[in-house]
Amino acid sequence: MSGLRVGYIRVSSIDQNPSRQLEGMTLDKVFTDKASAKDVNRPQLTELLSFVREGDTIIVHSMDRLARNLEDLRRLVQTQTQRGIRIEFVKEGLSFSGDDSPMATLLLSVMGAFAEFERALLKERQREGIALARKRGVYRGRKPSLSPEQIVDLKQRVEAGEKKAVLAREFGISRDTVYQYLRSDPS
């Protein structure tokens, strides 16, 4: 009996299109996270890992969709293949089943290291670009989540005793952001 083919998709932001990652593939079930891969604590990844069983295959578009750093990538691949679960990376054309050759293990490490290196370069270029834009006076930072009127409303409702967690959900912001607005200058 062959196992299930289970897809894992991850996009970093809500406006990214997740459907392109495993487009055209025949899958029995798909788990999609809309979260950063800074760590492996992602709800759909956690659900996928508890769903798959021995004989199943996890299909991922590319290594960087599963993990951003080599340590997490190797740990995820190793723990799943030890459970008898196969992992396939479409973009890299690699698959791992636990009985991999030393060459496959080397390729996982090298490709994972390249993905981590590429991410580090991207972040470095981003920081450099922001620093240059600040020098020129054109960098304004992230746009506020709430309008000035919404901030006033938020502060008044907190003062009236409404729960911050409820307000955060209503305004579509995190509780940390609520606290930042409460600490901010009233102007």
Secondary structure in CASP SS format (residue, H / E / C, confidence):
PFRMAT SS
TARGET T0000
AUTHOR 0000-0000-0000
METHOD secondary structure of the structure
MODEL  1
M C 1.00
S C 1.00
G C 1.00
L C 1.00
R E 1.00
V E 1.00
G E 1.00
Y E 1.00
I E 1.00
R E 1.00
V E 1.00
S C 1.00
S C 1.00
I C 1.00
D C 1.00
Q C 1.00
N C 1.00
P H 1.00
S H 1.00
R H 1.00
Q C 1.00
L C 1.00
E C 1.00
G C 1.00
M C 1.00
T C 1.00
L C 1.00
D C 1.00
K E 1.00
V E 1.00
F E 1.00
T E 1.00
D E 1.00
K E 1.00
A C 1.00
S C 1.00
A C 1.00
K C 1.00
D C 1.00
V C 1.00
N C 1.00
R C 1.00
P H 1.00
Q H 1.00
L H 1.00
T H 1.00
E H 1.00
L H 1.00
L H 1.00
S H 1.00
F H 1.00
V C 1.00
R C 1.00
E C 1.00
G C 1.00
D C 1.00
T E 1.00
I E 1.00
I E 1.00
V E 1.00
H C 1.00
S C 1.00
M H 1.00
D H 1.00
R H 1.00
L H 1.00
A C 1.00
R C 1.00
N C 1.00
L H 1.00
E H 1.00
D H 1.00
L H 1.00
R H 1.00
R H 1.00
L H 1.00
V H 1.00
Q H 1.00
T H 1.00
Q H 1.00
T H 1.00
Q H 1.00
R C 1.00
G C 1.00
I C 1.00
R E 1.00
I E 1.00
E E 1.00
F E 1.00
V C 1.00
K C 1.00
E C 1.00
G C 1.00
L E 1.00
S E 1.00
F E 1.00
S C 1.00
G C 1.00
D C 1.00
D C 1.00
S C 1.00
P H 1.00
M H 1.00
A H 1.00
T H 1.00
L H 1.00
L H 1.00
L H 1.00
S H 1.00
V H 1.00
M H 1.00
G H 1.00
A H 1.00
F H 1.00
A H 1.00
E H 1.00
F H 1.00
E H 1.00
R H 1.00
A H 1.00
L H 1.00
L H 1.00
K H 1.00
E H 1.00
R H 1.00
Q H 1.00
R H 1.00
E H 1.00
G H 1.00
I H 1.00
A H 1.00
L H 1.00
A H 1.00
R H 1.00
K H 1.00
R H 1.00
G C 1.00
V C 1.00
Y C 1.00
R C 1.00
G C 1.00
R C 1.00
K C 1.00
P C 1.00
S C 1.00
L C 1.00
S C 1.00
P H 1.00
E H 1.00
Q H 1.00
I H 1.00
V H 1.00
D H 1.00
L H 1.00
K H 1.00
Q H 1.00
R H 1.00
V H 1.00
E H 1.00
A C 1.00
G C 1.00
E C 1.00
K C 1.00
K H 1.00
A H 1.00
V H 1.00
L H 1.00
A H 1.00
R H 1.00
E H 1.00
F H 1.00
G C 1.00
I C 1.00
S C 1.00
R H 1.00
D H 1.00
T H 1.00
V H 1.00
Y H 1.00
Q H 1.00
Y H 1.00
L H 1.00
R H 1.00
S C 1.00
D C 1.00
P C 1.00
S C 1.00
END
